[in-house]
Amino acid sequence: MGAQTSTNKLSGLTDHYLLRNAGSTLRAFVADRFTLVFLVGFLLALALAAFGPLLAPYPPDKIFMTSHGISLQSPSLAHPLGTTSRGTDVLSRLLIGARPTVLTGLAGGAVIVALGLLIGVTAGYYGGRTDDILMRITDFAFGIPLIPTAIVLAAYFGVGTWSMIGVVGLLLWRNNARVFRSQVLQIREREHVQAAQMLGASDRYIITRHILPNLGGMIVLFFSLGSGLTIIIASSLAFLGFANLSTPTWGLILRNAYQSGYLATAWWWSLTTGFAISLTVLCIFMLGRGYERVRETNVSEFGG
């Protein structure tokens, strides 16, 4: 009975600390002007993913003819980003391609972090034989080449949004698993974690209330890195031809521009798409790094 009461008191103190720390971190995050710029960029990418198909002025495959037939049209009022060599509107394809591109990145980042957390936290918390087995699996995963294996898996499972997410997630969890494990090895030795163990708290309680909250900054950082890398890798595979040709992702748009032979001359076709990919990935990267930096500063102020 006494142990249960002590555990409940410890739970209340933990909840109070987490809420206070989360609120302070959020305020500091929003107050950081440098990070706020990338937050606006990320929200813009999310808005394009959510409403891009609704904002597109034309269907993605509608062909526009000129008096001389189909030709590359430079930017104009009718076509703000010009047209492709097939006569399709670049802006429409860019807006419609935002959804599968951003969705693939965010879902891929979630899969990468989930697998890394599962393996890293389990190995670091339980240790012993469990740690040895999971780390040997991680060592084996490090020996798998990324792009060649992704090409083989994409060819085997087929090309598509969800297969691409699964392929990238299965290949990129290995880096953060090791980092999560090393952090858990340190966290489990802290006094409040050992106190919870002595009071009879369950492993599930300790992991969810003490381990995972202390990994919050790393989780956000690795999610942002994983999302950005997923967008880059998925776009690269689409550029190589491993993509659903019926879905105008940003990587596929670049592939079409390259294959047309007008990659350099039709700058409105290739440059805008490359800029969209680069800017989205940069915003995601820097947003995660900014959150981690603000949170680390905040935790040190609270003595966490």
C-alpha positions in Angstrom: 0.0 0.0 0.0 2.8 2.4 0.9 4.7 1.6 -2.2 1.6 2.2 -4.3 1.1 5.6 -2.6 4.7 6.6 -3.2 4.4 5.5 -6.9 1.3 7.7 -7.3 3.1 10.7 -5.7 6.1 10.1 -8.0 3.7 9.9 -11.0 2.1 13.2 -10.0 5.5 14.9 -9.7 6.5 13.5 -13.1 3.4 14.7 -14.8 3.8 18.2 -13.3 7.4 18.4 -14.4 6.6 17.2 -17.9 3.8 19.7 -18.4 5.8 22.6 -17.1 8.8 21.6 -19.2 6.7 21.1 -22.3 5.0 24.4 -22.0 8.2 26.3 -21.4 9.8 24.5 -24.4 6.9 25.4 -26.7 7.1 29.1 -25.7 10.8 29.2 -26.2 10.5 27.4 -29.5 7.9 29.9 -30.8 10.0 32.8 -29.5 13.1 31.7 -31.5 12.8 33.8 -34.6 15.3 31.7 -36.6 13.4 28.5 -35.9 10.1 30.3 -36.5 11.1 31.0 -40.1 11.5 27.3 -40.8 8.3 26.5 -39.0 6.5 28.8 -41.4 8.2 27.0 -44.3 7.2 23.6 -42.9 3.6 24.7 -42.4 3.5 26.0 -46.0 4.7 22.6 -47.2 1.9 20.9 -45.1 -0.6 23.4 -46.6 0.5 22.5 -50.1 0.2 18.8 -49.3 -3.3 19.2 -47.8 -4.8 21.7 -50.3 -2.5 21.5 -53.3 -4.8 19.4 -55.5 -7.6 21.9 -54.7 -5.4 24.9 -55.6 -4.1 23.5 -58.9 -5.6 25.6 -61.7 -5.6 22.7 -64.2 -5.7 18.9 -64.2 -2.1 17.6 -64.1 -2.3 15.9 -67.6 -4.2 18.6 -69.4 -2.3 19.5 -72.6 -2.2 23.1 -73.8 -1.6 23.7 -77.5 -0.2 26.8 -79.2 -0.6 27.9 -82.8 2.6 26.0 -83.5 1.5 22.9 -81.7 2.8 21.7 -78.4 5.8 23.6 -77.1 7.5 24.8 -74.0 5.9 27.9 -72.8 7.7 30.2 -70.4 5.9 31.6 -67.4 2.9 33.8 -68.1 -0.4 34.8 -66.5 -2.1 31.7 -67.7 0.8 29.5 -66.7 2.8 31.1 -63.8 5.4 28.4 -63.9 5.2 27.7 -67.6 4.5 24.4 -69.3 6.4 21.2 -69.9 7.5 19.8 -73.2 4.2 17.9 -73.3 2.3 21.1 -72.9 1.1 20.4 -69.3 1.0 23.1 -66.6 4.0 23.0 -64.3 2.3 24.8 -61.4 -0.5 22.3 -61.4 1.8 19.3 -61.4 3.9 20.9 -58.7 0.9 21.5 -56.4 -0.6 18.1 -57.0 2.8 16.5 -56.5 3.2 18.1 -53.0 0.8 15.7 -51.3 2.5 12.3 -52.2 6.0 13.9 -51.7 5.4 15.3 -48.2 3.2 12.4 -47.1 6.0 10.0 -48.1 8.5 12.0 -46.2 6.5 12.3 -42.9 5.3 8.7 -42.9 8.8 7.5 -43.7 10.2 9.6 -40.8 7.6 8.1 -38.5 8.5 4.6 -39.5 12.3 5.3 -39.1 11.8 6.7 -35.6 9.4 4.0 -34.5 11.7 1.2 -35.4 14.7 3.0 -34.0 12.9 3.7 -30.7 11.7 0.1 -30.4 15.1 -1.4 -30.9 17.2 1.3 -29.2 15.0 1.6 -26.1 14.5 -2.2 -25.7 18.3 -2.8 -26.0 19.3 0.0 -23.7 16.7 -0.6 -21.0 16.8 -4.4 -20.7 20.5 -4.8 -21.6 22.2 -8.2 -21.4 21.4 -10.8 -24.0 18.6 -8.7 -25.5 21.0 -5.9 -26.0 23.5 -8.2 -27.7 21.0 -9.7 -30.1 19.5 -6.3 -31.1 22.9 -4.6 -31.6 24.1 -7.5 -33.8 21.0 -7.0 -35.9 21.8 -3.3 -36.1 25.4 -4.0 -37.1 24.1 -6.3 -39.9 21.7 -3.5 -41.0 24.7 -1.1 -41.2 26.3 -3.4 -43.8 23.3 -3.1 -46.2 23.9 -0.5 -49.0 21.1 2.0 -49.1 20.4 2.9 -52.7 21.1 -0.5 -54.3 19.0 -2.3 -51.7 16.2 0.3 -52.1 16.1 -0.2 -55.8 15.9 -4.0 -55.4 13.2 -3.8 -52.8 11.2 -1.2 -54.8 11.5 -3.5 -57.9 10.3 -6.5 -55.9 7.5 -5.0 -53.9 6.4 -2.6 -56.6 6.6 1.2 -56.8 4.1 3.3 -54.9 3.8 5.6 -51.9 3.4 3.0 -49.2 5.9 0.6 -50.6 8.4 3.4 -50.8 7.7 4.3 -47.1 8.3 0.7 -46.1 11.5 0.4 -48.0 13.1 3.6 -46.7 11.9 2.8 -43.1 13.4 -0.6 -43.1 16.8 0.8 -44.2 17.2 4.0 -42.2 16.3 3.0 -38.6 19.8 1.8 -37.9 21.4 5.1 -37.1 19.0 6.4 -34.5 18.6 3.0 -32.9 22.2 3.2 -31.6 21.8 6.8 -30.4 18.6 6.0 -28.6 20.3 3.0 -26.9 23.2 5.1 -25.7 20.8 7.7 -24.3 18.7 5.1 -22.5 21.8 3.6 -20.9 22.4 6.9 -19.3 18.8 7.7 -18.4 18.2 4.4 -16.6 21.0 5.2 -14.2 19.5 8.5 -13.0 18.2 8.7 -9.5 14.5 9.2 -10.3 14.5 6.1 -12.6 16.2 4.0 -10.0 13.7 5.3 -7.3 10.8 4.3 -9.5 12.2 0.8 -9.9 12.7 0.4 -6.1 9.1 1.6 -5.6 7.9 -1.3 -7.8 7.0 0.7 -10.9 6.5 -1.5 -14.0 8.8 -1.4 -17.0 6.0 0.1 -19.1 5.5 2.9 -16.6 9.2 3.7 -16.4 9.7 3.7 -20.2 6.6 5.8 -20.9 7.0 8.3 -18.0 10.8 8.5 -17.6 12.6 7.2 -20.6 10.6 8.5 -23.6 10.0 12.0 -22.3 13.8 12.4 -21.8 14.2 11.4 -25.4 11.7 14.0 -26.7 14.3 16.3 -28.3 16.1 13.3 -30.0 12.8 11.9 -31.2 11.8 15.2 -32.9 15.4 15.6 -34.4 15.5 12.1 -35.8 11.9 12.4 -37.1 12.9 15.5 -39.0 16.1 13.9 -40.3 14.2 10.8 -41.3 11.5 12.7 -43.1 14.0 14.8 -45.0 16.1 11.8 -46.0 12.9 10.0 -47.1 11.9 12.8 -49.4 15.5 12.9 -50.9 15.7 9.1 -51.3 12.1 8.8 -52.7 12.8 11.6 -55.1 16.1 10.0 -56.2 14.4 6.7 -56.8 11.6 8.4 -58.8 14.3 10.2 -60.8 15.8 6.8 -61.6 12.4 5.5 -62.7 11.3 3.6 -59.6 8.0 5.5 -59.2 4.3 5.3 -60.0 4.2 7.2 -63.3 0.5 8.1 -62.7 1.4 10.1 -59.6 3.2 13.4 -60.3 5.6 13.5 -57.4 8.3 16.1 -57.3 11.0 13.5 -58.1 9.1 12.3 -61.1 8.7 15.9 -62.4 12.5 16.3 -62.3 12.9 13.0 -64.1 10.5 14.1 -66.8 12.4 17.4 -67.2 15.7 15.6 -67.5 14.4 13.0 -70.0 13.0 15.8 -72.2 16.4 17.2 -72.8 15.3 20.7 -71.6 16.6 20.4 -68.0 18.8 23.5 -68.4 16.8 25.6 -70.9 13.4 25.2 -69.4 14.4 26.5 -66.0 10.8 27.1 -64.9 10.3 23.4 -65.1 13.3 22.0 -63.3 14.5 24.8 -61.1 11.1 25.4 -59.3 10.7 21.6 -58.6 14.3 21.3 -57.3 13.8 24.4 -55.2 10.6 23.0 -53.7 12.4 19.7 -52.7 15.4 21.6 -51.3 13.4 24.1 -49.3 11.0 21.5 -47.9 13.9 19.3 -46.7 15.8 22.3 -45.3 12.8 23.5 -43.3 12.2 20.0 -41.9 15.8 19.5 -41.0 16.2 22.9 -39.3 12.9 22.7 -37.5 13.9 19.5 -35.8 17.3 20.8 -35.0 15.8 24.0 -33.6 13.4 22.1 -31.4 16.2 19.9 -30.0 18.4 23.0 -29.3 15.6 24.8 -27.5 14.5 21.8 -25.5 18.1 21.0 -24.4 18.5 24.6 -23.2 15.1 24.4 -21.4 15.9 21.0 -19.7 19.2 22.3 -18.4 17.5 25.3 -16.9 15.0 23.0 -15.1 17.9 20.7 -14.0 16.3 17.7 -15.9 
